[in-house]
Amino acid sequence: MIIPTEPIGSLPRPRALLEGIRAFQEGRVSKEEMDSLYDIAVRDAVRDLEATGSSVISDGEQAKPSFATYPLHGLGNLAPDGATIPFSDGHVRQLPRLTAGPFRYATYADAYLAAAQRHAKAPVKQAVISASALSLIYPPGGLAGYPQGAFIDDLLREHETDIRRCLERNAHTVQIDFTEGRLALKLDPSGQLLKSFIELNNRVLDRFSAEQRSRIGVHTCPGGDRDATHSADIDYAELLPELFRLKAGKFYIQLASEPNRARVLQIIRQHAKQEQRIFVGVIDPINARVETPQEVRDRVLEAARYIAPERLGTTDDCGFAPFSDDESTPRETALEKIRARVAGTALAAQMLDR
């Protein structure tokens, strides 16, 4: 038996890249020099991830400014004072605000995929941001000459294009990052905001065939930035029944850091559809302690009591540095945790195969 194991996306950036980004922002490094630094960082991330024994890798998101805002980087019709996302340690991330239409992506994720595939021997997955997350850049007061309905039409077309281009470039999986799902319940405890997010994302997923949707996944977590979360206090029981309404073939679910994993697994068993593969989080990226392969093995075996092994996979709870300036986790710690995930998943597969 083989239990698939995949990363969520990001690795901590090397010091040389972080210094180069700051120098570029200050005008001390040319675009050509910056592009070279990004290429070196992607090459090294691919090498390091393949060295962990991972059968599926990512580019470590080395060239993304953040997992959420990469399509917006460089657009001229944005202001910096958009929606804010407060984290449990008090720091805040802020989205930009759209100032005029039409809405178009400045960058599609297949550019990152192509850069990684140039260096990779293993299959490469590609993360994309959800339509629901990007919907938050439209100002609550509206825009003259560009109604919200027109924005949504443009957003759905651009998000579909983002996914489709990655599928056409043979991404192993296209993973939709939906970390705002749990946050939606904090912003609106009635659940109406979450329902609207689910419906919006399904309007995109409906544009793909069943075969294509089997290669599209959804990642959920309570955020993970600078060792803090934005919505871990929200009960998973409120999110998961709605989450599995999404018409995706794979789900990547933060679980290692949950205080009652068995309860969450019971909810997954109750609501996940038979055709959906469940990748359970077995590594906690914001905990400095490195899990052992035996701990990972035991977490997989626990999950197999609730989810049929042939529908089971493993992953990390979240990326290790979803924003480019997140330096809270040493790179080698992240790689040690990934090695434990790979080894522990293999140990569990051996036991389940007996």
C-alpha positions in Angstrom: 0.0 0.0 0.0 1.2 3.5 -0.8 -0.3 6.5 1.1 0.4 9.7 -0.9 2.0 12.5 0.9 2.3 16.1 -0.3 3.5 19.5 0.9 1.1 22.4 1.2 3.5 24.8 -0.5 5.9 27.3 1.1 9.4 26.8 2.6 11.3 29.5 4.5 13.2 31.6 2.1 17.1 31.6 2.3 18.8 34.7 3.8 20.3 35.6 0.4 16.8 35.8 -1.2 15.3 37.8 1.7 18.2 40.3 1.5 17.9 40.5 -2.3 14.1 41.2 -2.0 14.8 44.1 0.4 17.6 45.4 -1.9 15.3 45.2 -4.9 12.6 47.1 -3.1 15.1 49.8 -2.3 16.4 50.0 -5.9 19.8 48.5 -5.1 19.2 45.4 -7.2 18.1 45.2 -10.9 15.2 43.1 -12.1 17.6 40.8 -13.9 19.6 40.2 -10.7 16.4 39.6 -8.7 15.1 37.1 -11.3 18.5 35.2 -10.9 18.1 35.1 -7.2 14.6 33.7 -7.5 15.8 31.1 -9.9 18.6 30.0 -7.6 16.1 29.9 -4.7 13.6 27.7 -6.6 16.4 25.4 -7.8 17.6 24.9 -4.2 14.1 24.5 -2.9 13.4 21.7 -5.4 16.7 20.1 -4.6 16.0 20.2 -0.8 12.5 18.9 -1.1 13.5 16.0 -3.4 16.2 15.2 -0.9 13.6 14.6 1.8 12.3 11.6 -0.2 9.1 13.5 -1.2 7.4 11.9 -4.2 5.5 15.2 -4.9 7.1 18.6 -4.3 6.3 22.3 -4.7 8.6 25.2 -5.6 8.6 26.3 -1.9 6.8 29.4 -3.1 10.2 31.1 -3.2 9.2 33.7 -5.8 5.7 34.5 -4.5 5.3 37.7 -2.5 2.6 35.8 -0.5 0.3 32.8 -1.1 -2.7 35.2 -1.3 -1.5 38.2 -3.3 0.7 36.8 -6.1 -2.0 37.5 -8.8 -2.1 41.2 -7.7 1.6 42.0 -7.5 2.4 44.9 -9.8 -1.2 45.9 -10.6 -1.8 49.6 -10.8 -5.4 49.7 -9.7 -4.9 48.9 -6.1 -4.6 50.8 -2.8 -2.9 49.3 0.3 -5.8 49.9 2.7 -7.9 46.8 2.1 -9.4 44.2 4.5 -7.3 43.4 7.5 -6.7 39.9 9.0 -5.7 40.0 12.7 -3.6 37.1 14.1 -3.6 35.6 17.6 -0.3 37.2 18.6 -1.5 40.7 17.6 0.1 41.2 14.2 -2.1 42.0 11.2 -1.9 41.2 7.5 -3.7 43.6 5.2 -5.1 42.9 1.7 -5.0 45.6 -1.0 -8.2 47.4 -2.1 -9.3 47.5 -5.7 -9.7 51.1 -6.9 -10.9 50.7 -10.5 -11.9 48.0 -13.0 -11.5 45.9 -14.8 -9.9 43.2 -12.6 -7.2 41.1 -14.2 -4.4 38.9 -12.8 -0.9 40.4 -13.2 0.7 36.9 -12.7 -0.7 33.4 -13.2 0.6 30.6 -11.0 1.8 28.5 -14.0 4.8 30.8 -14.2 5.9 29.5 -10.8 5.1 26.0 -11.8 7.2 26.2 -15.0 10.1 27.6 -13.1 10.0 24.6 -10.7 9.5 22.0 -13.4 12.8 23.2 -15.1 14.7 21.9 -12.1 12.5 19.0 -10.8 12.6 15.3 -11.3 9.6 14.6 -9.0 6.0 15.7 -10.0 5.3 19.3 -8.9 2.0 20.5 -7.4 0.9 24.1 -7.6 -1.0 26.2 -5.1 -3.4 28.9 -6.2 -5.4 31.4 -4.2 -9.1 31.0 -4.1 -11.7 33.2 -5.8 -13.3 33.8 -2.4 -10.1 35.2 -0.9 -9.6 37.6 -3.8 -13.2 38.7 -3.6 -12.3 40.6 -0.5 -10.3 43.2 -2.4 -13.6 44.7 -3.8 -14.5 47.7 -1.6 -17.7 47.4 0.4 -18.9 50.8 -0.9 -18.6 49.7 -4.5 -16.8 51.3 -7.5 -18.3 53.8 -9.9 -18.7 52.3 -13.3 -17.6 48.8 -12.2 -20.4 47.1 -10.2 -19.6 44.1 -8.0 -21.3 41.7 -10.4 -18.9 42.7 -13.2 -16.0 42.3 -10.8 -17.2 38.8 -9.8 -17.5 37.8 -13.5 -13.9 38.9 -14.1 -12.7 37.3 -10.9 -14.2 33.9 -11.8 -12.8 34.0 -15.3 -9.3 34.9 -14.0 -9.4 32.2 -11.3 -10.5 29.6 -13.8 -7.7 30.6 -16.1 -5.2 30.4 -13.2 -6.2 26.8 -12.5 -6.6 25.7 -16.1 -3.1 27.0 -17.1 -1.6 24.9 -14.3 -3.5 21.8 -15.3 -2.4 22.3 -18.9 1.2 22.5 -17.7 0.8 19.1 -16.1 0.7 20.1 -12.4 0.4 17.0 -10.3 -2.3 18.7 -8.3 -3.7 22.3 -8.3 -4.3 23.2 -4.7 -6.8 26.0 -4.0 -5.7 27.8 -0.7 -9.0 28.4 1.2 -7.6 29.5 4.6 -10.3 32.2 4.7 -13.0 29.4 5.2 -12.5 29.1 8.9 -11.9 32.8 9.2 -15.3 33.5 7.5 -17.0 32.0 10.6 -15.2 34.4 12.8 -16.1 37.4 10.7 -19.7 36.2 10.4 -20.8 33.6 12.9 -24.2 33.2 11.1 -22.3 31.2 8.4 -23.7 33.2 5.5 -20.3 34.5 4.5 -18.9 31.0 4.5 -21.8 29.8 2.4 -21.2 32.6 -0.1 -17.5 31.7 -0.3 -18.4 28.0 -1.0 -20.9 29.0 -3.7 -18.4 31.4 -5.3 -15.7 28.8 -5.5 -18.1 26.1 -6.8 -19.0 28.5 -9.7 -15.3 28.1 -10.8 -15.1 24.3 -10.1 -18.3 23.7 -12.1 -16.3 24.9 -15.2 -14.0 21.8 -15.0 -14.7 18.2 -15.9 -14.9 15.4 -13.3 -11.4 14.2 -14.4 -10.0 17.7 -14.0 -11.6 18.1 -10.6 -9.9 14.9 -9.4 -6.6 16.8 -9.8 -7.9 19.9 -8.0 -7.6 20.1 -4.2 -8.6 22.5 -1.5 -6.5 23.4 1.5 -8.0 24.6 4.8 -6.3 25.7 8.0 -6.7 28.5 10.6 -3.9 30.5 9.1 -0.2 30.1 9.9 2.0 33.2 10.0 4.8 34.1 12.3 3.8 31.1 14.5 0.3 32.5 15.0 -3.1 31.7 13.6 -6.2 33.8 12.8 -9.1 31.4 13.5 -8.0 28.3 15.4 -10.6 29.2 18.0 -13.4 28.5 15.5 -14.9 25.0 15.8 -14.2 22.7 12.9 -17.7 21.3 13.2 -19.0 24.6 11.8 -16.6 24.5 8.8 -16.2 21.0 7.6 -19.8 20.1 6.6 -19.7 23.2 4.3 -16.2 22.5 3.1 -17.0 19.2 1.6 -19.7 20.8 -0.5 -16.8 22.1 -2.6 -16.6 20.1 -5.9 -12.9 19.2 -5.6 -11.3 15.8 -5.6 -8.8 16.3 -2.8 -8.9 18.1 0.6 -5.8 19.1 2.6 -7.0 19.5 6.2 -5.0 20.9 9.1 -5.2 18.3 11.9 -1.8 17.9 13.7 -2.4 21.0 15.8 -6.0 20.3 16.6 -6.5 19.5 20.4 -9.1 16.7 19.6 -8.1 15.0 16.4 -10.5 12.1 16.9 -13.5 14.4 17.0 -12.4 16.1 13.8 -11.9 12.8 12.1 -15.4 11.7 13.1 -16.7 14.9 11.4 -14.7 14.2 8.3 -16.0 10.6 8.1 -19.5 11.9 8.4 -19.4 14.6 5.7 -16.6 13.8 3.2 -17.9 12.2 0.0 -16.6 8.8 -1.1 -14.9 10.2 -4.2 -12.9 12.8 -2.2 -9.4 11.9 -1.0 -8.5 13.4 2.4 -4.9 14.5 3.1 -4.7 14.9 6.9 -2.2 17.2 8.5 0.4 15.2 10.4 3.0 18.0 10.9 2.5 21.3 12.8 4.6 24.0 11.1 4.2 26.6 13.8 5.4 24.2 16.6 9.2 24.4 16.8 9.5 20.8 17.9 10.2 18.3 15.1 7.8 15.4 15.1 9.3 11.9 14.9 8.5 9.5 12.1 6.8 7.3 14.8 4.5 10.2 15.9 3.6 10.7 12.2 2.9 7.0 11.8 0.6 6.9 14.8 -1.3 10.0 13.5 -1.8 8.2 10.1 -3.0 5.0 11.8 -5.4 7.1 13.9 -6.8 8.7 10.8 -7.1 5.3 9.1 -9.6 4.3 11.7 -12.0 6.9 10.3 -11.0 7.2 6.7 -10.5 4.2 4.4 -6.7 3.9 3.7 -7.3 4.0 0.0 -8.8 7.5 0.4 -6.1 8.7 2.8 -3.1 11.0 2.3 -0.9 13.1 4.5 0.3 16.7 4.4 1.6 19.5 6.6 -1.0 21.6 8.5 0.0 24.7 6.5 2.9 26.1 4.6 6.0 27.0 6.5 6.3 30.6 5.3 3.2 31.6 3.4 4.3 35.3 3.4 7.7 36.1 2.0 8.8 38.0 5.1 7.9 35.2 7.6 11.2 34.1 9.2 9.7 32.4 12.2 10.8 28.9 11.2 14.3 27.9 10.3 14.5 26.3 6.9 16.3 23.2 8.3 13.5 22.7 10.8 11.0 22.7 8.1 12.9 20.2 6.1 13.4 17.9 9.1 9.6 18.0 9.7 9.0 17.1 6.0 11.4 14.2 6.3 9.5 13.0 9.3 6.2 13.3 7.4 7.6 11.2 4.5 9.2 8.6 6.7 6.2 8.3 9.1 3.7 8.0 6.3 5.7 5.2 4.8 5.9 3.4 8.2 2.1 3.7 8.5 1.6 2.3 5.0 3.7 -0.7 5.8 1.6 -1.5 8.9 -1.7 -1.0 7.1 -0.5 -3.3 4.3 0.0 -6.3 6.7 
